[in-house]
Amino acid sequence: MTVMTEMREMTHSFSGLQRKEMLQNMSEKTFDLIVIGGGITGAGIALDAQSRGLRTALIDMQDFAAGTSSRSTKLVHGGLRYLKQLDVKVVAEVGKERAIVYENGPHVTTPEWMLLPFYKGGTFGKLSTSLGLRVYDFLAGVKRAERRKMFRPQETLGHEPLLKKKDLRGGGYYVEYRTDDARLTIEVMKKAVELGAQAVNYAKVEELLMKNGKLVGVRVADQLGGNGEKSSYSLYASKIVNAAGPWVDTLREMDHSKKGKTLHLTKGVHLVFDQSKFPLRQAIYFDTPDGRMVFAIPRDGKTYVGTTDTNYKGDIVNPRITVADRAYVLRAANEMFPTLGLTEADVESSWTGLRPLIHQEGKDPSEISRRDEIFVSDSGLISMAGGKLTGYRKMAETVVDKIAAMLVAEGLVSATALSPSRTRTLPISGGEVGGSAKLESFLQSKISQGQRLGLTSAEAALLARRYGSNVDAVFALVAQYWNEAECRKMPAAVLASLVYAIECEMAVKPADFFIRRTGALFFDIAWARQWKAPAIAFMAERFGWNEAQQAAYTAELEQLLHEAVNPLEA
Ligand SMILES: Cc1cc2nc3c(=O)[nH]c(=O)nc-3n(C[C@H](O)[C@H](O)[C@H](O)COP(=O)(O)OP(=O)(O)OC[C@H]3O[C@@H](n4cnc5c(N)ncnc54)[C@H](O)[C@@H]3O)c2cc1C
């Protein structure tokens, strides 16, 4: 049995090479549940539903996580900012959830001490920071070792010498969890697929199929068609969930149920700097000159800063950073870290996301609640809106509880066939490292194993951290593709990651690999530039692209590389 056959058997199929067959196969069955949208909300729902025993299908019109779920601040957090809005329920819920998210996928979440400096006349004073963080520890059920500490000005500067010194009164120190939002989404999806869910990207729901006024399915258009192949499929299910993030209302328009509460989109941008320009040691949560709060976070030799929060009405698929957004973040960073003198030329990359919030009359973008809600339309479309990356598991549990109850009440599924939600203790794909406490020893042993294969310690560490317990499959590919990588003048670690992305994570375009599967376009744009040509050449051969297709995918990646560093004027 070849390595790939073994892997396919292990995970069911999540291969980009079998996308078309999977779409065909999905249209020949009736599912218990169809999930529209493969961001973190949809992935979480698919995992919860499939793991209870519901036959589940998921489709996304773009790549998985290509919407908001690859464009966040990348924190699985207790939501300290919501304390400021007195949204106690959100703080308590997401605070507890982050511990679960961490435990189930310690390879994609990392505890990160956050420093909140306070200044004379700033948003938080000494007392409010101390009290706020204590309430936060309590509400979020923070473990003892991670409870807040308070620093005097000197200690605060000791932790981060780049901070503005004038009027500094001290700092609060507390733990947040850093993640890779897109990889978290992919790992959740992979687990759902491993348990039997069927998921396909680049498949757009263009029509809701009705029978006697009730929703029975969706008509899906393959966005990668071409060559005269079949491109339209009808998928059927007992229940259909709309987890389309910023597009939730677009789907609700299809069954005319967009009334009452609607979405309010706000835009947030982040800028990335090299550590040589912004040598931040310590993650900081700080005041902006206009009284908001933003993060500056060191990560993999870079520092990223964000976010903005402005009302948004433009193109949802490709929101762009503007010159004004960039100026806002630069000003905030230069104000707090005055010795840096950061300029536009120092911005190495950026990303822009849209928050799918639920509209609240008369509230400014930053004041709108991040709570999630479920709407069920007359035709039966179940829409889930609002919410956070952090709360994805709980949101999924809530909506699937509701769906399971409906299915049982309607006699469509037997109550005994369904188990209650299992996701609280279910590791996501790659998360089987023996729990967060064993992560370090797991990584050490995998680094040694990778070195024995001929990888450098840095390469082995990167692969072990990124893929967690799936790294064995990637190491097998390193061995299998070692000679081919040499011929292609690529490091074996890069080629193995690409093959794994294609065959086990349904990457089908260069942008899928360089953005959602590796995060390189944001955090190592030089790496993306360096390996894009051989990676595209390999993909073209694997997928059998013609010249026009190869040129189109290359141009798409080039455009995204360009947009990351070239904001719009308006
Ligand atoms: C700037 C910013 C910072 C944030 N920071 C954080 C943070 O640090 N921590 C945190 O917990 N949360 C954060 N959030 C919130 C979090 O990112 C979002 O709540 C979450 O990613 C939303 O996920 P989603 O799956 O609902 O939406 P999305 O990720 O947008 O997924 C929806 C999917 O639906 C698909 N879709 C739409 N229409 C169709 C159709 N017709 N057919 C098929 N598919 C369709 C889209 O292609 C898309 O992939 C942040 C958000 C933003 C914008």
Ligand as a Chemical Component Dictionary entry (heavy atoms), coordinates in Angstrom:
data_LIG
# 
_chem_comp.id                   LIG 
_chem_comp.type                 NON-POLYMER 
_chem_comp.pdbx_formal_charge   0 
_chem_comp.three_letter_code    LIG 
# 
loop_
_chem_comp_atom.comp_id 
_chem_comp_atom.atom_id 
_chem_comp_atom.alt_atom_id 
_chem_comp_atom.type_symbol 
_chem_comp_atom.charge 
_chem_comp_atom.model_Cartn_x 
_chem_comp_atom.model_Cartn_y 
_chem_comp_atom.model_Cartn_z 
_chem_comp_atom.pdbx_ordinal 
LIG C1  C1  C 0 -10.358 42.124 11.541 1  
LIG C2  C2  C 0 -10.969 40.999 12.323 2  
LIG C3  C3  C 0 -10.347 40.538 13.477 3  
LIG C4  C4  C 0 -10.909 39.489 14.197 4  
LIG N1  N1  N 0 -10.220 38.990 15.253 5  
LIG C5  C5  C 0 -10.705 37.930 15.921 6  
LIG C6  C6  C 0 -9.926  37.321 16.927 7  
LIG O1  O1  O 0 -8.770  37.687 17.158 8  
LIG N2  N2  N 0 -10.468 36.285 17.605 9  
LIG C7  C7  C 0 -11.719 35.819 17.334 10 
LIG O2  O2  O 0 -12.153 34.909 18.029 11 
LIG N3  N3  N 0 -12.461 36.340 16.339 12 
LIG C8  C8  C 0 -11.974 37.369 15.614 13 
LIG N4  N4  N 0 -12.682 37.891 14.571 14 
LIG C9  C9  C 0 -13.967 37.300 14.237 15 
LIG C10 C10 C 0 -13.817 35.995 13.456 16 
LIG O3  O3  O 0 -12.767 36.094 12.530 17 
LIG C11 C11 C 0 -15.117 35.701 12.718 18 
LIG O4  O4  O 0 -16.176 35.715 13.636 19 
LIG C12 C12 C 0 -15.101 34.338 12.041 20 
LIG O5  O5  O 0 -13.930 34.129 11.291 21 
LIG C13 C13 C 0 -16.322 34.212 11.144 22 
LIG O6  O6  O 0 -16.290 32.969 10.543 23 
LIG P1  P1  P 0 -17.456 32.482 9.607  24 
LIG O7  O7  O 0 -17.189 31.057 9.292  25 
LIG O8  O8  O 0 -18.769 32.812 10.206 26 
LIG O9  O9  O 0 -17.327 33.390 8.306  27 
LIG P2  P2  P 0 -16.292 33.210 7.090  28 
LIG O10 O10 O 0 -14.971 32.778 7.545  29 
LIG O11 O11 O 0 -16.357 34.431 6.271  30 
LIG O12 O12 O 0 -16.893 31.983 6.283  31 
LIG C14 C14 C 0 -18.045 32.093 5.505  32 
LIG C15 C15 C 0 -17.816 31.272 4.254  33 
LIG O13 O13 O 0 -19.047 31.166 3.533  34 
LIG C16 C16 C 0 -18.716 31.042 2.170  35 
LIG N5  N5  N 0 -19.888 31.363 1.354  36 
LIG C17 C17 C 0 -20.544 32.538 1.292  37 
LIG N6  N6  N 0 -21.562 32.463 0.406  38 
LIG C18 C18 C 0 -21.559 31.205 -0.095 39 
LIG C19 C19 C 0 -22.332 30.527 -1.074 40 
LIG N7  N7  N 0 -23.322 31.124 -1.733 41 
LIG N8  N8  N 0 -22.045 29.240 -1.344 42 
LIG C20 C20 C 0 -21.022 28.604 -0.708 43 
LIG N9  N9  N 0 -20.235 29.215 0.209  44 
LIG C21 C21 C 0 -20.496 30.491 0.510  45 
LIG C22 C22 C 0 -17.579 32.049 2.001  46 
LIG O14 O14 O 0 -16.801 31.790 0.864  47 
LIG C23 C23 C 0 -16.816 31.921 3.305  48 
LIG O15 O15 O 0 -15.667 31.090 3.196  49 
LIG C24 C24 C 0 -12.139 38.919 13.792 50 
LIG C25 C25 C 0 -12.761 39.380 12.628 51 
LIG C26 C26 C 0 -12.170 40.387 11.879 52 
LIG C27 C27 C 0 -12.797 40.832 10.607 53 
# 
loop_
_chem_comp_bond.comp_id 
_chem_comp_bond.atom_id_1 
_chem_comp_bond.atom_id_2 
_chem_comp_bond.value_order 
_chem_comp_bond.pdbx_ordinal 
LIG C1  C2  SING 1  
LIG C2  C3  SING 2  
LIG C2  C26 DOUB 3  
LIG C3  C4  DOUB 4  
LIG C4  N1  SING 5  
LIG C4  C24 SING 6  
LIG N1  C5  DOUB 7  
LIG C5  C6  SING 8  
LIG C5  C8  SING 9  
LIG C6  O1  DOUB 10 
LIG C6  N2  SING 11 
LIG N2  C7  SING 12 
LIG C7  O2  DOUB 13 
LIG C7  N3  SING 14 
LIG N3  C8  DOUB 15 
LIG C8  N4  SING 16 
LIG N4  C9  SING 17 
LIG N4  C24 SING 18 
LIG C9  C10 SING 19 
LIG C10 O3  SING 20 
LIG C10 C11 SING 21 
LIG C11 O4  SING 22 
LIG C11 C12 SING 23 
LIG C12 O5  SING 24 
LIG C12 C13 SING 25 
LIG C13 O6  SING 26 
LIG O6  P1  SING 27 
LIG P1  O7  DOUB 28 
LIG P1  O8  SING 29 
LIG P1  O9  SING 30 
LIG O9  P2  SING 31 
LIG P2  O10 DOUB 32 
LIG P2  O11 SING 33 
LIG P2  O12 SING 34 
LIG O12 C14 SING 35 
LIG C14 C15 SING 36 
LIG C15 O13 SING 37 
LIG C15 C23 SING 38 
LIG O13 C16 SING 39 
LIG C16 N5  SING 40 
LIG C16 C22 SING 41 
LIG N5  C17 SING 42 
LIG N5  C21 SING 43 
LIG C17 N6  DOUB 44 
LIG N6  C18 SING 45 
LIG C18 C19 SING 46 
LIG C18 C21 DOUB 47 
LIG C19 N7  SING 48 
LIG C19 N8  DOUB 49 
LIG N8  C20 SING 50 
LIG C20 N9  DOUB 51 
LIG N9  C21 SING 52 
LIG C22 O14 SING 53 
LIG C22 C23 SING 54 
LIG C23 O15 SING 55 
LIG C24 C25 DOUB 56 
LIG C25 C26 SING 57 
LIG C26 C27 SING 58 
# 
